Amino acid sequence: MNKKYAIFNQGGFPSGFYTEDVHGDLIPQEAVEISDEDWPAFLGAPGKWVWVAGQRQPAPEPSEQERVARTRDLVESRIRAEGSSRLQAIAAPYSEEERESWHKQEKEARAWLEDSSVSTPLLSAMAASRGISLEDMVLKVMENVETFEQASGAILGTQQKLLDELAAAQTLEEIEAIAWPQSE
């Protein structure tokens, strides 16, 4: 028989699971043996059950303050994940290798705009390969820099605005209403 064990925090919520066949002698001494029925209940519904007086019981309802804090954390994670996704989407058409050269391209382009006699090995090679002048290459790079800065600035600005709204929100309803605009 494969015995199952769990460790529970002070609130009775499980914080670790163990089985004899996987963990053998490495099961912590504070682990409590649980039944085959308790095992899937705890694993399948995190936060729904607690261990009290040697048995599984329904978890107490969280306080309003706890629900607000959990919801705030969840909404913040969603805001940041969506911001990251949108930033990745604007860079997605370009390979990682090409993106790695953007900083160097911008640096050379800005230097050339200040002094057209400065050495620009990367941009010069790119311009020659494309069959365009170095000046045209510099202008294309700066156009792309401006486009990317505007797009990423809009995304980051919206993310910061949403995080500001989240910090100011007081109720569950206010917090749950905070979301990215659909046409961003």
Backbone as CSV, one residue per row, in Angstrom:
resi,resn,N_x,N_y,N_z,CA_x,CA_y,CA_z,C_x,C_y,C_z
1,MET,0.840,-1.177,0.000,0.000,0.000,0.000,0.894,1.252,0.000
2,ASN,0.578,2.212,-0.838,1.343,3.446,-0.959,0.731,4.523,-0.060
3,LYS,1.351,4.722,1.098,0.814,5.717,2.028,1.077,7.127,1.512
4,LYS,0.141,8.017,1.845,0.213,9.405,1.411,0.293,10.303,2.633
5,TYR,1.073,11.397,2.472,1.309,12.306,3.585,1.201,13.748,3.100
6,ALA,0.962,14.644,4.058,0.945,16.073,3.759,1.469,16.832,4.969
7,ILE,2.001,18.002,4.685,2.378,18.945,5.738,1.354,20.067,5.675
8,PHE,0.919,20.531,6.819,-0.095,21.578,6.884,0.453,22.786,7.630
9,ASN,0.103,23.984,7.145,0.535,25.203,7.833,-0.346,25.443,9.058
10,GLN,-0.104,26.554,9.752,-0.859,26.837,10.980,-2.349,26.988,10.736
11,GLY,-2.725,27.409,9.533,-4.138,27.556,9.215,-4.794,26.255,8.789
12,GLY,-3.996,25.175,8.700,-4.530,23.881,8.308,-4.473,23.630,6.807
13,PHE,-3.939,24.596,6.039,-3.835,24.411,4.592,-2.585,23.598,4.270
14,PRO,-2.680,22.686,3.299,-1.515,21.865,2.958,-0.418,22.705,2.306
15,SER,0.836,22.391,2.679,1.975,23.100,2.091,2.974,22.142,1.461
16,GLY,2.708,20.846,1.522,3.575,19.866,0.885,2.923,18.496,0.890
17,PHE,3.191,17.722,-0.166,2.596,16.383,-0.288,3.700,15.364,-0.542
18,TYR,3.502,14.162,-0.009,4.521,13.127,-0.104,3.856,11.767,-0.244
19,THR,4.545,10.849,-0.937,4.105,9.458,-1.000,5.306,8.567,-0.697
20,GLU,5.037,7.419,-0.106,6.126,6.501,0.239,6.897,6.049,-0.992
21,ASP,6.171,5.757,-2.084,6.875,5.224,-3.250,7.775,6.260,-3.911
22,VAL,7.484,7.527,-3.770,8.323,8.573,-4.377,9.365,9.085,-3.390
23,HIS,8.966,9.344,-2.159,9.842,10.018,-1.206,10.529,9.083,-0.212
24,GLY,9.986,7.884,-0.056,10.614,6.900,0.831,10.923,7.455,2.206
25,ASP,12.198,7.352,2.608,12.633,7.793,3.937,12.798,9.310,4.025
26,LEU,12.560,10.021,2.964,12.754,11.474,2.953,11.505,12.258,3.336
27,ILE,10.468,11.554,3.730,9.236,12.235,4.146,9.509,12.935,5.475
28,PRO,9.257,14.242,5.561,9.529,14.964,6.810,8.736,14.396,7.983
29,GLN,9.315,14.473,9.159,8.668,13.925,10.353,7.361,14.630,10.677
30,GLU,7.252,15.915,10.326,6.021,16.650,10.639,4.883,16.327,9.669
31,ALA,5.165,15.540,8.628,4.112,15.161,7.683,3.099,14.250,8.366
32,VAL,1.842,14.432,7.969,0.729,13.683,8.543,0.202,12.719,7.485
33,GLU,-0.052,11.477,7.886,-0.635,10.537,6.938,-2.079,10.944,6.646
34,ILE,-2.422,10.957,5.350,-3.788,11.282,4.942,-4.351,10.128,4.120
35,SER,-5.662,10.069,4.029,-6.318,8.947,3.341,-6.270,9.107,1.826
36,ASP,-6.600,8.024,1.150,-6.685,8.063,-0.311,-7.781,9.022,-0.772
37,GLU,-8.791,9.238,0.060,-9.866,10.188,-0.275,-9.413,11.630,-0.047
38,ASP,-8.603,11.864,0.996,-8.123,13.216,1.289,-7.134,13.713,0.228
39,TRP,-6.306,12.809,-0.261,-5.247,13.172,-1.218,-5.798,13.940,-2.420
40,PRO,-6.757,13.403,-3.197,-7.251,14.155,-4.356,-8.068,15.386,-3.967
41,ALA,-8.695,15.345,-2.800,-9.480,16.511,-2.369,-8.551,17.700,-2.143
42,PHE,-7.452,17.473,-1.434,-6.506,18.567,-1.178,-5.802,19.018,-2.457
43,LEU,-5.391,18.068,-3.272,-4.669,18.425,-4.503,-5.580,19.046,-5.561
44,GLY,-6.809,18.580,-5.623,-7.711,19.019,-6.688,-8.446,20.311,-6.423
45,ALA,-8.432,20.765,-5.182,-9.178,21.989,-4.847,-8.384,22.815,-3.838
46,PRO,-7.265,23.409,-4.272,-6.457,24.196,-3.336,-7.288,25.294,-2.672
47,GLY,-7.143,25.407,-1.374,-7.850,26.434,-0.634,-9.244,26.054,-0.184
48,LYS,-9.744,24.916,-0.651,-11.115,24.524,-0.300,-11.167,23.723,0.998
49,TRP,-10.064,23.035,1.337,-10.057,22.151,2.496,-8.917,22.512,3.440
50,VAL,-9.141,22.232,4.736,-8.105,22.378,5.748,-8.047,21.110,6.581
51,TRP,-6.945,20.928,7.314,-6.753,19.785,8.198,-6.915,20.283,9.625
52,VAL,-7.941,19.804,10.285,-8.235,20.230,11.656,-8.520,18.987,12.493
53,ALA,-7.826,18.889,13.611,-8.045,17.779,14.549,-7.985,16.414,13.859
54,GLY,-7.028,16.259,12.951,-6.809,14.975,12.307,-7.786,14.616,11.212
55,GLN,-8.530,15.588,10.702,-9.443,15.282,9.599,-9.594,16.471,8.654
56,ARG,-10.006,16.132,7.435,-10.254,17.154,6.399,-11.587,17.824,6.680
57,GLN,-11.591,19.158,6.636,-12.815,19.932,6.827,-12.845,21.063,5.798
58,PRO,-14.035,21.564,5.486,-14.106,22.703,4.563,-13.358,23.903,5.145
59,ALA,-12.637,24.582,4.301,-11.904,25.771,4.742,-12.888,26.873,5.104
60,PRO,-12.552,27.652,6.108,-13.437,28.769,6.456,-13.445,29.794,5.327
61,GLU,-14.548,30.484,5.203,-14.638,31.539,4.188,-13.631,32.628,4.523
62,PRO,-12.890,33.096,3.523,-11.934,34.175,3.792,-12.674,35.466,4.148
63,SER,-12.038,36.288,4.929,-12.630,37.572,5.299,-12.670,38.470,4.066
64,GLU,-13.434,39.529,4.148,-13.497,40.501,3.047,-12.104,41.048,2.761
65,GLN,-11.350,41.327,3.789,-9.999,41.853,3.629,-9.103,40.847,2.901
66,GLU,-9.227,39.559,3.252,-8.437,38.518,2.578,-8.842,38.388,1.110
67,ARG,-10.145,38.457,0.829,-10.618,38.368,-0.559,-10.114,39.555,-1.369
68,VAL,-10.151,40.741,-0.780,-9.651,41.940,-1.472,-8.164,41.781,-1.764
69,ALA,-7.392,41.322,-0.782,-5.941,41.158,-0.975,-5.637,40.114,-2.045
70,ARG,-6.328,38.971,-2.000,-6.107,37.921,-3.007,-6.495,38.402,-4.404
71,THR,-7.627,39.082,-4.494,-8.090,39.571,-5.795,-7.144,40.636,-6.326
72,ARG,-6.673,41.504,-5.450,-5.716,42.542,-5.865,-4.452,41.890,-6.439
73,ASP,-3.929,40.872,-5.750,-2.737,40.172,-6.232,-2.989,39.518,-7.584
74,LEU,-4.147,38.882,-7.725,-4.499,38.231,-8.977,-4.607,39.244,-10.120
75,VAL,-5.287,40.355,-9.884,-5.453,41.380,-10.924,-4.098,41.987,-11.283
76,GLU,-3.246,42.219,-10.292,-1.914,42.754,-10.584,-1.131,41.783,-11.471
77,SER,-1.192,40.500,-11.161,-0.500,39.493,-11.983,-1.029,39.508,-13.411
78,ARG,-2.352,39.618,-13.562,-2.951,39.645,-14.900,-2.539,40.896,-15.670
79,ILE,-2.509,42.038,-14.990,-2.096,43.293,-15.644,-0.665,43.156,-16.152
80,ARG,0.227,42.689,-15.304,1.643,42.563,-15.692,1.825,41.515,-16.789
81,ALA,1.106,40.412,-16.708,1.222,39.375,-17.742,0.740,39.897,-19.093
82,GLU,-0.363,40.638,-19.095,-0.872,41.189,-20.353,0.081,42.234,-20.905
83,GLY,0.657,43.066,-20.043,1.641,44.052,-20.499,2.838,43.370,-21.134
84,SER,3.323,42.332,-20.488,4.448,41.572,-21.020,4.091,40.942,-22.366
85,SER,2.895,40.383,-22.452,2.440,39.762,-23.694,2.370,40.784,-24.832
86,ARG,1.867,41.966,-24.530,1.754,43.008,-25.554,3.131,43.513,-25.987
87,LEU,4.054,43.639,-25.054,5.416,44.051,-25.417,6.086,42.984,-26.283
88,GLN,5.886,41.731,-25.920,6.462,40.648,-26.714,5.863,40.607,-28.111
89,ALA,4.583,40.939,-28.215,3.909,40.896,-29.522,4.485,41.917,-30.498
90,ILE,4.889,43.085,-29.997,5.428,44.077,-30.939,6.833,43.713,-31.401
91,ALA,7.530,42.893,-30.625,8.866,42.464,-31.025,8.848,41.099,-31.721
92,ALA,7.725,40.401,-31.667,7.637,39.024,-32.169,8.024,38.837,-33.637
93,PRO,7.733,39.793,-34.525,8.084,39.554,-35.919,9.591,39.472,-36.185
94,TYR,10.392,39.838,-35.201,11.843,39.886,-35.386,12.508,38.751,-34.629
95,SER,13.571,38.207,-35.205,14.291,37.125,-34.538,15.035,37.676,-33.326
96,GLU,15.360,36.774,-32.423,16.111,37.171,-31.228,17.457,37.778,-31.624
97,GLU,18.086,37.192,-32.624,19.386,37.701,-33.071,19.269,39.124,-33.609
98,GLU,18.209,39.388,-34.359,18.011,40.736,-34.886,17.720,41.714,-33.745
99,ARG,16.893,41.303,-32.802,16.573,42.187,-31.666,17.818,42.501,-30.844
100,GLU,18.721,41.535,-30.748,19.960,41.766,-30.005,20.811,42.858,-30.636
101,SER,20.627,43.116,-31.918,21.415,44.151,-32.598,20.753,45.528,-32.537
102,TRP,19.530,45.623,-32.039,18.813,46.900,-32.042,19.551,47.991,-31.274
103,HIS,20.071,47.651,-30.118,20.772,48.656,-29.313,21.978,49.202,-30.083
104,LYS,22.727,48.303,-30.703,23.911,48.722,-31.481,23.484,49.543,-32.691
105,GLN,22.412,49.129,-33.369,21.921,49.901,-34.518,21.543,51.318,-34.080
106,GLU,20.795,51.424,-32.983,20.361,52.734,-32.500,21.561,53.580,-32.089
107,LYS,22.498,52.959,-31.389,23.692,53.689,-30.932,24.468,54.245,-32.116
108,GLU,24.679,53.423,-33.146,25.403,53.885,-34.336,24.616,54.970,-35.065
109,ALA,23.295,54.807,-35.174,22.466,55.790,-35.875,22.499,57.135,-35.156
110,ARG,22.358,57.125,-33.846,22.397,58.391,-33.084,23.768,59.053,-33.197
111,ALA,24.823,58.243,-33.128,26.179,58.796,-33.265,26.367,59.413,-34.650
112,TRP,25.869,58.733,-35.695,26.009,59.247,-37.061,25.223,60.545,-37.240
113,LEU,24.059,60.639,-36.620,23.270,61.866,-36.723,23.991,63.050,-36.080
114,GLU,24.786,62.788,-35.057,25.567,63.852,-34.425,26.823,64.176,-35.220
115,ASP,27.412,63.165,-35.843,28.670,63.358,-36.596,28.721,62.313,-37.706
116,SER,28.476,62.735,-38.930,28.394,61.792,-40.055,29.738,61.171,-40.434
117,SER,30.817,61.564,-39.755,32.116,60.954,-40.048,32.448,59.809,-39.087
118,VAL,31.564,59.578,-38.101,31.801,58.527,-37.124,31.703,57.148,-37.791
119,SER,32.451,56.186,-37.251,32.441,54.826,-37.781,31.123,54.131,-37.409
120,THR,30.499,53.492,-38.384,29.245,52.759,-38.172,29.338,51.392,-38.855
121,PRO,30.149,50.499,-38.325,30.378,49.228,-39.023,29.109,48.401,-39.261
122,LEU,28.237,48.305,-38.280,27.019,47.513,-38.432,26.087,48.146,-39.457
123,LEU,25.777,49.413,-39.283,24.854,50.080,-40.212,25.440,50.186,-41.615
124,SER,26.739,50.399,-41.703,27.372,50.472,-43.034,27.233,49.139,-43.757
125,ALA,27.455,48.038,-43.037,27.323,46.706,-43.653,25.874,46.438,-44.035
126,MET,24.954,46.842,-43.191,23.534,46.633,-43.493,23.114,47.450,-44.713
127,ALA,23.542,48.703,-44.764,23.196,49.574,-45.896,23.773,49.014,-47.193
128,ALA,25.027,48.593,-47.146,25.669,48.046,-48.354,24.933,46.793,-48.824
129,SER,24.569,45.914,-47.891,23.857,44.684,-48.258,22.483,44.980,-48.847
130,ARG,21.846,46.038,-48.375,20.517,46.413,-48.882,20.594,47.245,-50.151
131,GLY,21.764,47.775,-50.431,21.912,48.620,-51.619,21.331,50.011,-51.410
132,ILE,21.413,50.516,-50.162,20.923,51.863,-49.880,22.043,52.671,-49.236
133,SER,21.859,53.968,-49.184,22.885,54.823,-48.585,22.888,54.656,-47.071
134,LEU,24.022,54.997,-46.472,24.126,54.949,-45.020,23.111,55.904,-44.404
135,GLU,22.920,57.073,-45.011,21.943,58.028,-44.487,20.537,57.429,-44.473
136,ASP,20.157,56.757,-45.570,18.839,56.117,-45.604,18.724,55.026,-44.538
137,MET,19.814,54.290,-44.327,19.804,53.238,-43.305,19.608,53.849,-41.924
138,VAL,20.331,54.929,-41.648,20.203,55.619,-40.362,18.770,56.089,-40.163
139,LEU,18.166,56.658,-41.190,16.792,57.149,-41.077,15.803,56.008,-40.837
140,LYS,16.020,54.863,-41.498,15.147,53.706,-41.281,15.266,53.194,-39.841
141,VAL,16.488,53.124,-39.336,16.697,52.669,-37.963,16.003,53.613,-36.990
142,MET,16.183,54.916,-37.174,15.583,55.881,-36.251,14.058,55.871,-36.348
143,GLU,13.531,55.610,-37.528,12.071,55.487,-37.684,11.562,54.284,-36.889
144,ASN,12.300,53.167,-36.982,11.917,51.966,-36.230,12.059,52.196,-34.722
145,VAL,13.108,52.906,-34.314,13.291,53.216,-32.893,12.106,54.015,-32.389
146,GLU,11.713,55.038,-33.133,10.594,55.885,-32.718,9.290,55.087,-32.658
147,THR,9.061,54.254,-33.658,7.848,53.435,-33.688,7.803,52.497,-32.486
148,PHE,8.923,51.833,-32.189,8.979,50.905,-31.060,8.828,51.653,-29.744
149,GLU,9.485,52.815,-29.618,9.374,53.587,-28.376,7.940,54.039,-28.137
150,GLN,7.262,54.468,-29.185,5.873,54.905,-29.029,4.971,53.737,-28.633
151,ALA,5.149,52.606,-29.303,4.310,51.440,-29.009,4.582,50.914,-27.603
152,SER,5.851,50.763,-27.250,6.160,50.238,-25.920,5.809,51.261,-24.841
153,GLY,5.975,52.551,-25.133,5.591,53.585,-24.179,4.095,53.570,-23.901
154,ALA,3.307,53.357,-24.942,1.850,53.292,-24.767,1.468,52.085,-23.913
155,ILE,2.112,50.954,-24.160,1.821,49.740,-23.386,2.236,49.928,-21.936
156,LEU,3.458,50.408,-21.710,3.932,50.600,-20.345,3.129,51.662,-19.614
157,GLY,2.752,52.723,-20.327,1.930,53.764,-19.712,0.566,53.239,-19.293
158,THR,-0.049,52.427,-20.150,-1.341,51.835,-19.811,-1.189,50.890,-18.626
159,GLN,-0.127,50.086,-18.628,0.107,49.168,-17.505,0.260,49.950,-16.206
160,GLN,1.035,51.018,-16.223,1.234,51.823,-15.011,-0.070,52.480,-14.564
161,LYS,-0.871,52.939,-15.523,-2.167,53.538,-15.191,-3.068,52.503,-14.507
162,LEU,-3.097,51.285,-15.042,-3.910,50.225,-14.447,-3.418,49.863,-13.047
163,LEU,-2.098,49.838,-12.859,-1.554,49.550,-11.536,-1.869,50.676,-10.554
164,ASP,-1.864,51.923,-11.030,-2.273,53.054,-10.184,-3.737,52.916,-9.780
165,GLU,-4.591,52.550,-10.745,-6.012,52.350,-10.446,-6.188,51.223,-9.435
166,LEU,-5.395,50.169,-9.597,-5.471,49.037,-8.682,-5.076,49.456,-7.266
167,ALA,-4.028,50.250,-7.152,-3.582,50.712,-5.833,-4.649,51.575,-5.162
168,ALA,-5.404,52.322,-5.955,-6.427,53.213,-5.402,-7.754,52.495,-5.131
169,ALA,-7.973,51.355,-5.774,-9.248,50.633,-5.618,-9.396,50.108,-4.196
170,GLN,-10.619,50.204,-3.673,-10.874,49.795,-2.289,-11.753,48.558,-2.173
171,THR,-12.650,48.369,-3.117,-13.607,47.266,-3.001,-13.303,46.186,-4.025
172,LEU,-13.858,45.000,-3.779,-13.717,43.907,-4.742,-14.241,44.317,-6.105
173,GLU,-15.373,44.993,-6.136,-15.977,45.389,-7.404,-15.045,46.338,-8.176
174,GLU,-14.456,47.298,-7.470,-13.529,48.232,-8.119,-12.304,47.487,-8.647
175,ILE,-11.772,46.583,-7.846,-10.580,45.830,-8.248,-10.882,44.939,-9.451
176,GLU,-11.994,44.214,-9.402,-12.338,43.295,-10.486,-12.648,44.020,-11.785
177,ALA,-13.016,45.296,-11.717,-13.347,46.061,-12.920,-12.111,46.548,-13.666
178,ILE,-10.941,46.437,-13.059,-9.713,46.938,-13.687,-9.197,45.909,-14.685
179,ALA,-9.110,46.342,-15.937,-8.658,45.439,-17.000,-8.101,46.250,-18.158
180,TRP,-7.304,45.595,-18.960,-6.751,46.236,-20.154,-7.874,46.554,-21.133
181,PRO,-7.793,47.708,-21.787,-8.757,48.001,-22.841,-8.581,46.994,-23.984
182,GLN,-9.651,46.655,-24.624,-9.594,45.658,-25.706,-8.863,46.156,-26.950
183,SER,-8.918,47.438,-27.222,-8.336,47.954,-28.476,-7.012,48.658,-28.245
184,GLU,-6.197,48.096,-27.396,-4.905,48.709,-27.060,-3.880,48.326,-28.081
